[in-house]
Amino acid sequence: MGDRILLSLCKMGGKEKDFIEAAFRDNWVVPLGPNVDGFEKDLETFLLPEGSRKRVCALASGTAAIHLGLVMLGVERGDEVMVQSLTFSASANPVKYQGATPVFVDSEPETWNIDPQLLDYAIKDRKDKTGRLPKAIVFVDLYGMPAKMREIEEVARKWGIPVLEDAAEAFGSEYQEEKCGNFGEYGVLSFNGNKMITTSGGGALVCPDDEAFRRVMNYATQSREATPWYQHERIGYNYRMSNICAGIGRGQMMVAQEHIDHHRWVQAQYREAFKDFEGIILHENPGPEFDSNFWLPTITFSPEAHISGEEAGGKPEAMRRILEKENIETRHVWKPMHLQPFFKDCPAYLNGVSEDLFNSGLCLPASPWVGQKELEKIISTIKSAFK
Ligand SMILES: *Cc1c(COP(=O)(O)O)cnc(C)c1O
């Protein structure tokens, strides 16, 4: 790592190797086995409220989980899917894998996630224009911040459209004391190397019940029928999680709460540092029902603030460059999907919020590697950049 302060990087807890060694010892070096089963159980215990009928299926990536979620919701060629525009591209790409069209919806300014009113309007407009309802709604808990679940669910219920929650960034976040990943018909988690916990690469799909779980598992293992020969009655995928990766996941689950607590502690340090500092607005839980994991703390710069070098490429880019010179990694807020060349022909319902956030926002480091010393350097560098 050297002296570089990275935006987000997972940290091993120590027990990961034991689970991997057990897999080697017992020759479970395949995409199934005791670590996969154990990791799924760990996730269910962590995520699901008591008495929940949901099940968690471990998969090769969060993107694979979104794809199989859409497959399960029956998204097909020619369908439309409502997708939050302000997100990472992996929320939208699987809609294209299915030959369907993402219809992008802008954010509300409180959580930065899909605007429920605009979503409602957009669905009505799609129905008027195409004569059909969209097949699904994909919303995101961006940077760990839970979306306005109840309002989204209300809109979804009103139109009878199923919802997929992309909680890839929100492992451990809660809305009304329920864990993110639990809302909607399907929920998605990611265990990529830069997320809250890692399996080096991996993801999971939260399924509504045991039957859905078994179908997802079947899709993820090439859709083989229960015949002595290889019989396939529908398309299949190779999306199951490796037993080695799941071993890392089991070790990570032993330190998951520590990691979440650390991210919240880092957010508290930024809160204290910027509370009377003009020019910086820290993105915070907008109400008591929201409890973000603060996977990435994010700030926006107020228009009155002046940062050295902002004339060239705007405030976030000027700040990013100043921090980069000090070997501190930061990142622009996601560039909205409706502004991406690849998605330029997709319908979009906009209110300017996501574009404003892209133009004024910056994500700050928060991983377990960011301690008091690192924070002091980050905060003093940020403050000294103001003119
Ligand atoms: C990381 C991420 C994904 C994809 O997860 P992978 O495990 O990297 O495939 C999907 N959506 C969002 C919002 C993400 O941040």
The ligand as a MOL file (V3000), in Angstrom:
LIG
                    3D

  0  0  0     0  0            999 V3000
M  V30 BEGIN CTAB
M  V30 COUNTS 15 15 0 0 0
M  V30 BEGIN ATOM
M  V30 1 C -20.2440 -2.5410 -7.1040 0
M  V30 2 C -21.6020 -2.2770 -7.5680 0
M  V30 3 C -22.3020 -3.2100 -8.3470 0
M  V30 4 C -21.6690 -4.4390 -8.9360 0
M  V30 5 O -21.1240 -5.3220 -8.0720 0
M  V30 6 P -19.9160 -6.2860 -8.5800 0
M  V30 7 O -19.8060 -7.2610 -7.4670 0
M  V30 8 O -18.7150 -5.4180 -8.7190 0
M  V30 9 O -20.3320 -6.9090 -9.8430 0
M  V30 10 C -23.6080 -2.9340 -8.6800 0
M  V30 11 N -24.2060 -1.8070 -8.3020 0
M  V30 12 C -23.5750 -0.8720 -7.5630 0
M  V30 13 C -24.3140 0.3540 -7.1680 0
M  V30 14 C -22.2440 -1.0730 -7.1950 0
M  V30 15 O -21.5970 -0.1200 -6.5080 0
M  V30 END ATOM
M  V30 BEGIN BOND
M  V30 1 1 1 2
M  V30 2 1 2 3
M  V30 3 2 2 14
M  V30 4 1 3 4
M  V30 5 2 3 10
M  V30 6 1 4 5
M  V30 7 1 5 6
M  V30 8 2 6 7
M  V30 9 1 6 8
M  V30 10 1 6 9
M  V30 11 1 10 11
M  V30 12 2 11 12
M  V30 13 1 12 13
M  V30 14 1 12 14
M  V30 15 1 14 15
M  V30 END BOND
M  V30 END CTAB
M  END
